[in-house]
Amino acid sequence: MTSAPAFPTPTALDGGTSPLRSLERRELHTGWTVRAVAGPVPAHLAARLDAPVPATVPGTVHTDLLAAGIVPDPYLDDNEHVLAWIGRCDWEYRTTFEWSPDGHERHDLVADGLDTVAAVNLNGYLLAETANQHRTYRLPVDEHLRPGTNELVVRFASPLAYAAAQSVAMGYRPHTNPHPFNAVRKMACSFGWDWGLETATSGIWRPLALEAWSGARLAAVRPVATVEGSARTPTAADAPVAGRLAVHVDLERAEERADERADERAGRAEESGGAAFEMPAAVDVRVAVHVAGLVTTALVPAGATSAVVDVDLPAVRRWWPRGFGEQPLYEVTVELLADAGTDTVVAPSRTAEPTTSPAAAAPREPRAVVGPLDVRRHRVGFRTVRLEMEPDEHDGEPGTSFVIVVNGQTVFVRGANWIPDDAFPHRVTRERYAARITQAEQANVNLLRVWGGGIYEADDFYDLCDERGILTWQDFLFACATYAEEEPLRGEVEAEVRDNVTRLAPHPSLVLWNGNNENLWGFHDWGWQPRLQGRTWGLGYYTGLLPALLAELDPGRPYTPGSPWSGTLDLHPNLDAHGSVHLWDAWNRQGYEVYRDHVARFVAEFGWQGPPTWSTLRDALSDDPLTPESPGMLVHQKAAQGNDKLTDGLLPHVALPDDMDDWHWAMSLNQANAMTVGIEHLRSWSPRCAGSIVWQLNDCWPVTSWAAVDGAGRAKPTLSALRHAYRDRLVTVQPRRPDGGAPVPGGPSALAVVVVNDSPDAWSGTLVQRRVRYDGTVLAEASAVVGLAPRETRTVLLPDDVASPASARDELVVATLGDERGLWFFAEPRDSALTDSGLDTSVRVLERAGDPPLPVPGSLRTPARSTGPAHRYEVTVTARELTRDVALLADKVHPDATVDDQLVTLPPGESVTFTVTSPAALDPDALVARSVLRSANQLVPGTGTPRGDA
């Protein structure tokens, strides 16, 4: 975004000798109202909504009506359906602002985001009609501004009605979900998804401003940071390297627009008596690039509108993903400069006779220049990135790799998918992005994939990922549907891609562009082809338009046409042996054990559902009684047959509880265990498998879903499961063939310990493998000295006496290397000898210190920042007998309490200490109550005996 001072007090025109001043930006965010102007407004609200309602910019209709107390919170109970009429109505936003002539040559209304189908009017003049949430608009207003009060009106048409009409006008194209979201460039999930509510809202969702400028402005700036030398040559992470910064600059000149409107302005001069009018002169300008203490300038001669400024930097520090090195970022300031000797050209008036007025014919005095004409500021990181998709072969089967390589180093992706963090994305602040990315770091995530049914996130998201070394994968916004490739959609797609590639390309965290989510797969397998009747469906975007635009705007970053992607259109797009895959047979049709049947090269989606945390559930629902099938629970379960799939996926492991509190815990634990099984399996096959991206990190509202962090920002137990399974060093026990290969269904099988060292340091020691009884008795034992290089994986087959149980129901394998431990249970909890009578607990109140963890504001709760130190408690839990998956659900004691870990399995006599942090004092006894201190043992029939002193 252009950096400029606040809009100044207006000054009068001075006859053409005013200085060329810096671009000035004035945000138009005050004085707005909104009202309904058409559509099915409920009768009891008609009078209220016919009158203006105070509105917020940036904002949306839903949040404005909520703030005014006119509608209930759409996140609560069944209010989503109660408010469905909002998306079927037309809405009008209106404000006024003062303006006086200010000496600038050009004035633009700049809309960073209009959601979505809008008509923009200034003082009764139609400036534009828009239909794309994902792009910006710059609207010249010189002819329509007037001294004094100006009225700005933005009228939004119903997005539901528009999408339905466009679907017919362009020709029906198949899509998932009820509404034709594929017919309009609007956030797809705002029409509802299998985890998201339907809002179909409207509003000015990103900043709106009036910009004034003279001479020229920076229309686009793309700083491209590269590392000199071979991208395939690994060097020490902290070794300086030669870098180059190529700053691509596009200009808009004032005289360009003057030429376009000369006839109109001349006509006005004639009507006013033939007075002369001025056209801005074509001027030489300079572009100055400031980086790393260097200033490099380049002349852009009069009439030219683009330039590239190259800066060679002999020694830069490279930017690395987290876990590989540091994240040095270089400030880049780009200034557009004009010389003080710029003249103004005066054109004759368009009258019947030439004007001979001395004022019109005489040259003007040179105009002074006050500061740079325009300024942009960016941060860049120097690094290389490539995607290796090369032929390979494993177990005699040919395949195609999918490996992300940064600075010559292979990165095993420990990823999570990202969706909009709020159904109303304008509410997601930098603080909220930071909180969510902190949770990703806590889960040892190193990549976030921005999913294609959402939005191009705000700059804050990518800035924070740059700072923290979190890689980003950005889908273009096509998801689970077919798309028309003809106008008007094609032009909108090109405009939004140009906008967002230019905006996001400077970010070093961005390592992959992706054409779409599941559309290639859908074309193959979802019955779309006959329904298309030969119409275009988006392939031309994914294989033509998008790669062409990237070749022009961001040629140095990898691109894939879709996800999943096998590397060629000649193969089915979702094959384990080729490229990236999405695994949804687990959850949709089978249990999560089926993950082990997939030895994929890279998994870009897999997941399992679980409910939100207990506090979030109780905040959102007023059901009495609250049950898995009470009305609110069903509204907040969007997946097809979601509850049946939850039940079917639970039953192989534990019996279905009849108590709601136990049901909630069982489903939460099952979600976490599913992710543990999937991630540890995929990591055990590295480097053959080069990454896993779980579905999903976050939620946009309180809902039963695949998220690890619920819609109120609270961590579910699954976040701890990710933390454990994604840790740098992993010991895991996995099924293998007797020769160490991938098991074949019905074939011979064995067990192996897989040691994964995804750290920068070597790891060696004695790998101890034991078969033990639940009471701790060692039944068989073996050991081996192992040494792993950095980023190495090693597989060690278990001896038969360790791998073969005498009594499956009360035995397990324990493998340890140093402080890391892997477990293999021969029986599921429901078939095992687990009991719930073996925990001792103690609670120690710690000295208060530091700030408490802050809940992330959302519509459910907006707590005030605590000014006092946090209350902290150490809860020590000791097992008398084997206890699986001990967890402390701190939010049940206080909604804003957090705990540092979850899901710890304790052998007999072993202890774990959890640290609980809260903004308020807690009852220590409440922290060890049965409903708070949980374990898998509690879910085994017949284990309900009170334990210890809990």
Secondary structure by P-SEA (a helix, b strand, c coil): ccccccccccccccccccccccbbbbbcccbbbbbbccccccccaaaaaaccccccccccaaaaaaaaccccccccccccccccccccbbbbbbbbbbbcccccccccccccccccbbbbbcccccccccccccbbbbbbccccccccbbbbbbbbccaaaaaaaaaaaaccccccccccccccccccccccccccccccccccccbbbbbbbccccccbbbbbbbbcccccccccccbbbbbbbbbbbbbbbaaaaaaacaaaaaaaaaaacbbbbbcccbbbbbbbbbcccbbbbbbbcccccbbbbbbbbcbbbbbbccccbbbbbbbbbbbbbbcccbbbbbbbcccccccccccccccccbbbbccccccccbbbbbbbbbbbbcccccccccbbbbbbbccccccccbbbbbcccccccccccaaaaaaaaaaaaaacccbbbbccccccccaaaaaaaaaccbbbbbcccccccccccccaaaaaaaaaaaaaaaaccccccccccccccaaaaaacccccccccccccccccccccaaaaaaaaccccbbbbcccccccccccccccccccbbbbcccccccccccccccccccccccbbbbbccaaaaaacccccccccccaaaaaaccccaaaaaaaaaccccccccccaaaaaaaaaaaaaaaaaaaaaaaaaacccccccccccccccccccccccccccccccaaaaaaaaaaccbbbbbbbbcccccccccccccbbbbbbbccccccccccccccccccccccccbbbbbbbbcccbbbbbbcccccccccccccbbbbbbcccbbbbbbcccccccccccccccbbbbbccccccccccccccccccccccbbbbbbbbbbbbcccccbbbbcccccccccccccccccccccbbbbbbbbbcccccccccccccccccccccccccccccccc
